[in-house]
Amino acid sequence: MLWNTQTYTGWGRALSAEGELARPERAAALAGLVTHPAIGARRSYGDACLNSKGSAVDMSRLDRVLSFDVSTGLVEAEAGAPIGELARLFAPMGWMPTVMPGTGFATVGGCIAMDVHGKNHHVDGSFGSHVTAIKLMVNGKPRTITPKRNAALFKATIGGLGQTGIIASATLQMSRCEGTGMEVTEQRAENWEEHIALLSSSQARYTVGWLDCTAKGKNLGRGIVEEARSTAVRPQSSHKGGSKSVPFNFPRFTLSKAMVSGFNKAYYLRIRDGGQTRIKPLEEFFFPLDKIHNWNRLYGKSGFHQFQCVLPDDKLPELRAMVETIAQSGLASPLAVLKRLGSDAAGVMSFPMQGYTLAVDFRESEKARKLIKKLNAATLAAGGRIYFAKDSLATEAEAKAMYPDWAAWAAEVNKADPEHTFETDLTRRLGLRSI
Ligand SMILES: Cc1cc2nc3c(=O)[nH]c(=O)nc-3n(C[C@H](O)[C@H](O)[C@H](O)COP(=O)(O)OP(=O)(O)OC[C@H]3O[C@@H](n4cnc5c(N)ncnc54)[C@H](O)[C@@H]3O)c2cc1C
């Protein structure tokens, strides 16, 4: 096995690690690699996919589909398979992964380890609820675990931050779809109250809100609510010329307050009064940013942070206050999302809870870090939690208070990995395995 010493980062690029990475091409090679944590496509933003105290196994070449049953929609794929590839492959046959995050590059292993949610969490729940079996490397051998036969280990693995071991492959229950198109209706929400009203009353399977985090006063909370359903109508891509790439790190003024505010206003006004409906290709709806490769370079060399929290339904005034704080700070980028979540959480450490989730990107700076720390504290005070897939700044005390079942999870994980082999920078920073 070839090991390469590399400096590598998560998607936010604000934190980095130096260490050896192995990139196996055959599942058989995993048997010799089980003393290192696994990482996927490094689409988590902070330090969940970093191991600066050692080495890691990059799973991205283990991306084969191992079996597929067209009559049931059950698919077994290696852990490095990107979720978007599964959608592209199977949607023409009438099936797609039931839950997909906002990037198609996330791997099956990464989606399990974070128990990711999609734009349909309020209807279909989280990723782990649609995983029927996992092949986990235990003592050098693949062992199949299922929700019934190994309930405790399974629940510790779903949303388990890779701490129970290397996931070699998994079987997913996909959902029926009409084809490769999505009928997407976009509507303007003039302010916070209208935004929440549209999200909460939506009957669509897929719903998401884009938030203008620069708008203040009577426009606070304005944005665009998208509702979508699968359709057999063939989509026409609005993106001519294929995917684009950001060739270099952008200078600081690219995301200046004035630029962001101008961009957001134009983006908001693009939707006509009364809304509009279009047929979009599936990937354009689910993974809108994937067509711009390396878009994270727009934030410059120092990278960026994403703050993502979920607050319970009855804490909407507190969430509104957070949006106000962000708008006053003038630090937000155009990338801000508001979503409704249901109560389903498949793992002990899963992020989702019934309520509303807010995700906002901030270019790395001392001011941004201070603001995020304030937002983390406000999240805890409101009985909510932040998402480990995005976090780089929470404290151990905050994380443990937000995830009250952490000690039970740690006990199960420490049984599976007594040597703490699979710890990452995130689990060490937050002391999640120190009972
Ligand atoms: C543009 C964008 C949009 C996003 N939108 C959403 C969203 O809508 N909803 C959402 O929930 N998330 C979202 N995310 C976050 C992303 O889905 C998660 O961070 C996901 O875990 C990334 O998968 P990955 O393969 O890149 O994993 P990595 O980031 O490489 O790793 C994440 C974790 O998974 C573990 N892991 C990875 N592979 C394995 C394996 N084979 N065995 C054991 N452990 C493993 C790692 O140790 C680490 O703890 C988004 C990210 C981006 C960049």
The ligand as a Gaussian input file, in Angstrom:
#p B3LYP/6-31G(d) Opt

LIG

0 1
 C      -21.797000      22.088000      -0.634000
 C      -22.111000      21.188000       0.523000
 C      -23.424000      20.989000       0.868000
 C      -23.741000      20.150000       1.942000
 N      -25.045000      19.968000       2.256000
 C      -25.394000      19.156000       3.265000
 C      -26.759000      18.901000       3.561000
 O      -27.670000      19.410000       2.905000
 N      -27.045000      18.054000       4.583000
 C      -26.055000      17.446000       5.324000
 O      -26.383000      16.684000       6.239000
 N      -24.743000      17.665000       5.063000
 C      -24.400000      18.505000       4.055000
 N      -23.075000      18.721000       3.770000
 C      -22.049000      18.041000       4.601000
 C      -21.667000      16.678000       4.010000
 O      -22.761000      16.001000       3.462000
 C      -21.095000      15.791000       5.126000
 O      -20.026000      16.435000       5.747000
 C      -20.622000      14.416000       4.654000
 O      -20.192000      13.688000       5.781000
 C      -19.466000      14.524000       3.661000
 O      -19.129000      13.233000       3.208000
 P      -17.604000      12.898000       2.828000
 O      -17.606000      11.630000       2.053000
 O      -16.989000      14.071000       2.169000
 O      -16.984000      12.620000       4.243000
 P      -15.706000      13.315000       4.950000
 O      -15.989000      14.770000       5.065000
 O      -14.473000      12.898000       4.285000
 O      -15.774000      12.653000       6.394000
 C      -16.844000      12.964000       7.257000
 C      -16.876000      11.949000       8.412000
 O      -17.179000      10.668000       7.898000
 C      -16.200000       9.713000       8.320000
 N      -16.094000       8.743000       7.229000
 C      -16.022000       8.984000       5.906000
 N      -15.949000       7.818000       5.215000
 C      -15.965000       6.826000       6.131000
 C      -15.911000       5.403000       6.057000
 N      -15.824000       4.751000       4.887000
 N      -15.920000       4.700000       7.204000
 C      -16.032000       5.321000       8.407000
 N      -16.085000       6.658000       8.533000
 C      -16.059000       7.404000       7.415000
 C      -14.937000      10.537000       8.574000
 O      -14.095000       9.903000       9.498000
 C      -15.537000      11.825000       9.126000
 O      -15.797000      11.684000      10.503000
 C      -22.712000      19.528000       2.700000
 C      -21.375000      19.747000       2.351000
 C      -21.067000      20.561000       1.270000
 C      -19.640000      20.780000       0.885000

